[in-house]
Amino acid sequence: QRARPFTFTRTTERQSINFFRHTHNAIMKTTINGKLAFFVAMLLALVALTKVRSMDLPGGLDMDKVTELSVTLDKCNGALGDIVSLYMVDADPLIKKVQEELKEAKDADRLRKRKERQEERSAKKQKTSNEDGDEATAQSKNTVDAIEAAEDMSMNKTKGDAMANAVLNILDSNEWDTFMDSSTLQKVSDELNLTCVMQDETFVDVFQGIMGSQNITEDHHLYPVISKAPEIVSGYYSCGGRIVPVLEFAEGVAPDVVKGDQFDPMSILNSPSFAGLVGSGFDMACFFGVPAVSDLVGQIMG
C-alpha cells in the first residue's frame, strides 16, 4: 500500500554497506545475550513495557507509568490492550522459546570456558615438564603455541556456533512463525505511530530507565546505537518503515549476519528480504538522512 519506486544511489549503497558491516561487527563483539537480543529487539521493544502479568516491570517502571504509557499509545493510534494481548497471548510461546535457547547458549558457553581452562592448565603442565634444556624448551614452546592456536580456533568456533544456532533455532521455530502470523502484531504494525511514541517524554523516560537497569552505559560498545534508538526508530517510521517488514527482514538476513568473518554486506543488499523491506514503502535514502542515523554512519565511515 505504501510501496513506491526505490533507486539505489552510489552514496546510499556505500552508506548501507558500512551501516550493515558496523552493525554486524558490533553484534559479533557483544555477549550471547546481546546477540540474541538484537534479533528479537523489535519483539522486546513491544512487550518489555507491559509485564503486568507478573508485575515484574523493567527499569523501575510502575503502574502509574503504565497508565501514562496507555495515554501515549492512545494518542499515537495504538492501544495498551493490543500490546498486552500481544505479549500475554501471541508472544508468550516465543518468549519461552527465546529463554530456552538463551539458556542452552549460555550453558554451551560455560562448557566452552571450562574446557578452555582445562586445556590451558594441561598446556602449562606440558610446558613445565619439557623445560629441561634449550631444545626441549623450544619444542615445548612450539607445542604450546600450536595448542593455543588450535584452542583459539576451536573455542571461537564453538562460541560462534552456539550463538548462531540459538538465533537460527528461534527464527526457524513454530513459535516465531505463530508470532509473525499474529493479527494483533499486524494491527500494531499498521496502526501504531512509532514516531509519535518515540518522541513522547514518558516513553523516553521509560526507555532510559530500561537502559540503566540493563547497565548500558557510555562505555558499552553498543551505547552509541542503543542510546539513539528512539530517534532511529522514529526516523525509520517517518521514512515508511513498519514493524512487520523489519521483522521479516531480520528473519531473512539472520543466517548471513551470524556467519562471523564470512559476512558480506552486499549479500544483504542483494537479498529478497531487503527488496521486500524497501518494497514495503521503506525509503533507505530518507533513513540515512535522519540526523541520528547520518551521525552514526559518519562515525562508521570516519
Residue pairs with C-beta under 8 A, 6 or more apart in sequence:
1 281
2 240
2 280
2 281
3 279
3 280
3 281
4 240
4 281
4 283
6 278
6 279
6 283
6 284
8 16
8 269
8 284
9 285
12 284
12 285
12 288
13 269
14 301
15 288
15 297
15 301
16 265
16 268
16 269
16 284
16 288
17 265
17 266
17 269
18 265
18 297
18 300
18 301
19 288
19 293
19 296
19 297
19 300
20 265
20 268
20 269
21 263
21 265
21 300
22 296
22 300
23 225
24 257
24 263
24 265
26 221
26 222
26 225
27 34
27 35
27 38
27 257
28 35
28 260
29 221
30 38
30 221
30 222
32 102
32 105
32 106
32 109
32 159
32 162
32 163
32 166
33 102
33 106
34 222
35 163
35 166
35 167
35 258
36 98
36 101
36 102
36 105
36 163
36 166
36 167
36 170
37 44
39 167
39 170
39 171
39 250
39 254
40 94
40 98
40 170
42 243
42 246
42 247
42 250
43 91
43 94
43 95
43 179
43 247
45 233
46 83
46 86
46 87
46 91
46 188
46 243
47 83
47 86
47 87
47 91
47 95
48 58
48 210
49 58
49 61
49 66
49 69
49 83
49 206
50 66
50 80
50 83
50 84
50 87
51 57
51 58
51 87
52 63
52 66
52 84
53 87
53 88
57 63
57 65
57 66
58 209
58 210
58 213
59 206
59 207
59 208
59 209
59 210
59 211
59 212
59 213
60 209
60 213
61 206
61 209
61 210
65 202
65 205
65 206
66 80
68 202
69 80
69 202
69 203
69 206
70 80
71 202
72 196
72 197
72 200
72 202
72 203
73 79
73 80
73 83
73 192
73 197
74 80
75 196
75 200
76 192
76 193
76 194
76 196
76 197
76 200
77 191
77 192
77 193
77 196
78 188
78 191
78 192
78 193
78 197
82 184
82 187
82 188
83 188
85 184
86 182
86 184
86 185
86 188
87 95
89 184
90 178
90 179
90 182
90 184
90 185
91 179
91 182
93 175
93 178
93 179
94 170
94 173
94 175
94 176
94 178
94 179
96 175
97 170
97 173
97 175
97 176
98 170
101 166
101 167
101 169
101 170
102 166
104 162
104 166
105 162
105 163
105 165
105 166
108 158
108 162
109 159
109 162
112 155
112 158
112 159
112 162
115 155
116 151
116 155
119 147
119 151
120 151
123 143
123 144
123 147
123 148
123 151
126 140
126 143
126 144
126 147
127 140
127 141
127 143
127 144
130 136
130 137
130 139
130 140
130 143
131 137
131 140
160 258
160 260
163 258
164 258
164 259
164 260
167 254
167 258
168 254
168 255
168 258
170 176
171 250
171 251
171 254
176 251
179 185
180 244
180 247
180 248
180 251
185 243
185 244
186 244
188 243
189 242
189 243
189 244
189 245
190 242
192 243
193 237
194 233
194 234
194 236
194 237
194 243
195 234
195 235
195 237
195 238
197 203
198 204
198 230
198 231
198 233
198 234
198 237
199 230
199 234
203 230
204 230
207 229
207 230
211 226
211 227
216 222
216 223
216 226
216 227
217 223
220 226
224 296
224 299
225 232
225 296
228 292
228 295
228 296
231 290
231 291
231 292
232 290
232 292
232 293
232 296
234 290
235 287
235 290
235 291
235 292
235 293
236 246
236 282
236 287
236 290
238 286
238 290
239 282
239 283
239 284
239 286
239 287
239 290
240 280
240 281
240 282
240 283
240 286
241 277
241 280
241 281
241 282
241 287
242 280
242 281
242 282
245 276
245 277
245 280
245 282
246 277
246 282
248 273
248 276
248 277
249 273
249 274
249 276
249 277
251 273
252 271
252 272
252 273
252 274
252 276
253 267
253 268
253 271
253 273
253 274
256 263
256 264
256 267
256 268
256 271
257 263
257 268
268 274
278 284
287 293
288 294
288 297
